[in-house]
Amino acid sequence: MNGHGLGLSLWLGGGTYVAFLGVAHPGIDGAAPLVAVLLLLCGELAAWSVDERLRLRRDPGLVWRRAGAVGLLALGGLALATLALVLGSVPPAHGLLFTVAGAVAAVSAAGTAILLARR
């Protein structure tokens, strides 16, 4: 499996989930952050297994650093996605401060994902 097949399969998995939400689940799904993190972990671990097939000579500590980075990325993504979900579900009648905080959380989650994807 190359990178194109992996990306396509994750896109199809996420798209299927979004289509399910659009058809059968009105409102906000509380499990959305967990589904997002599981898709992230699926992609990271699948890419890692593809990299392992290359059998390149590498630093012995690389496995531990990579596992730590993937774990921190998953936990950080779960925290940010949950924060964005919670703040996004607050009714706008609760004031401008909560609306701004929700917007900042959503932008921060997207910005963090873009920043980490470049590394």
C-alpha positions in Angstrom: 0.0 0.0 0.0 1.4 3.4 -0.9 0.6 6.8 0.5 -2.1 7.4 -2.0 -4.1 4.3 -1.0 -3.7 5.1 2.7 -4.9 8.7 2.2 -7.9 7.5 0.1 -8.9 4.9 2.6 -8.8 7.4 5.5 -10.7 9.9 3.4 -13.4 7.3 2.6 -13.6 6.3 6.3 -14.1 9.9 7.4 -16.5 10.6 4.5 -18.6 7.6 5.4 -18.8 8.8 9.0 -19.8 12.3 8.0 -22.4 10.9 5.6 -23.8 8.8 8.4 -24.0 11.8 10.6 -25.8 13.8 7.9 -28.4 11.1 7.3 -29.0 9.4 10.6 -27.8 11.6 13.4 -29.2 15.1 13.7 -27.3 17.5 15.8 -23.8 17.2 17.2 -22.3 13.8 17.8 -20.4 13.6 21.1 -18.2 10.8 19.8 -16.8 12.9 16.9 -13.5 13.8 18.7 -12.9 10.1 19.4 -13.7 9.1 15.8 -11.3 11.8 14.6 -8.5 10.6 16.9 -9.0 7.0 15.9 -8.8 7.9 12.2 -5.6 9.9 13.0 -4.1 6.9 14.9 -5.2 4.5 12.1 -3.3 6.7 9.5 -0.2 7.1 11.7 0.1 3.5 12.6 -0.5 2.4 9.0 2.1 4.8 7.7 4.5 3.5 10.4 4.0 -0.1 9.3 4.7 0.9 5.7 7.9 2.6 6.9 8.9 -0.5 8.8 8.8 -2.6 5.6 11.6 -0.5 4.1 14.0 -1.8 6.8 16.2 1.2 6.7 19.1 1.5 9.2 17.9 3.9 11.9 18.5 5.2 15.4 17.4 2.7 18.0 15.6 5.4 20.0 13.6 6.5 17.0 10.8 4.0 17.7 10.3 5.3 21.2 10.4 9.0 20.1 7.9 8.2 17.3 5.6 6.3 19.6 5.7 9.2 22.0 5.0 11.8 19.3 2.1 9.8 17.9 0.7 9.4 21.5 1.0 13.1 22.2 -0.5 14.0 18.9 -3.5 11.8 19.5 -4.0 13.1 23.1 -3.6 16.7 22.0 -5.9 16.2 19.0 -8.5 14.6 21.3 -8.3 17.4 23.8 -8.6 20.1 21.1 -11.4 18.4 19.3 -13.3 17.9 22.5 -12.8 21.5 23.4 -14.0 22.7 20.0 -17.0 20.4 20.2 -18.0 21.6 23.7 -17.5 25.2 22.9 -19.2 24.9 19.6 -22.3 23.3 21.2 -22.8 26.2 23.6 -25.8 28.2 22.5 -25.0 31.7 21.3 -27.3 33.1 23.9 -24.5 32.5 26.5 -22.6 35.6 25.3 -19.9 36.8 23.0 -17.1 35.5 25.1 -18.2 31.8 24.6 -18.6 32.4 20.9 -15.2 33.9 20.6 -13.7 31.1 22.7 -15.3 28.5 20.4 -13.9 30.2 17.3 -10.4 30.4 18.9 -10.6 26.7 19.8 -11.7 25.7 16.3 -8.9 27.8 14.7 -6.3 26.5 17.2 -7.3 22.9 16.5 -7.0 23.4 12.7 -3.7 25.4 13.1 -2.2 22.7 15.3 -3.1 20.0 12.9 -1.6 21.9 10.0 1.6 22.7 12.0 2.0 19.1 13.0 1.3 17.8 9.5 4.2 19.8 8.2 6.7 18.1 10.5 
